[in-house]
Amino acid sequence: MMNHPNADVIGLVRYRMGDGPLRTVPRGPVEVAVTAQDATLSWLAGETPQSAAVPMVEYQRMLASHALVMRH
C-alpha cells in the first residue's frame, strides 16, 4: 500500500518491465522514491499496489515535460 503520495501523474508516464512492452502509469497520485540511479513510482491499481523503477534520465524527462508533478 502507498504511504503518502508525493506526486501526481497528469500526463503520459510510461515504463518498461525488463525487455517487455511499454506500460502506462495511470493518471493520479503516486509515491516517488529517488536514488542516485533511478526513481521508483508506486501507485494503486484498484486495491492492488503497483510499482515501477525508471532510470534517472527518464524520471527527469517526466518532470521536465510536466507529465509527473511533484507536490509541495
Secondary structure, DSSP 8 states (H G I E B T S, - for coil): --S---EEE-S--EEE-TTS-EEE--SEEEEEEE-SSEEEEEEEETTEEEEEEEEHHHHHHHHHTTSEEE--
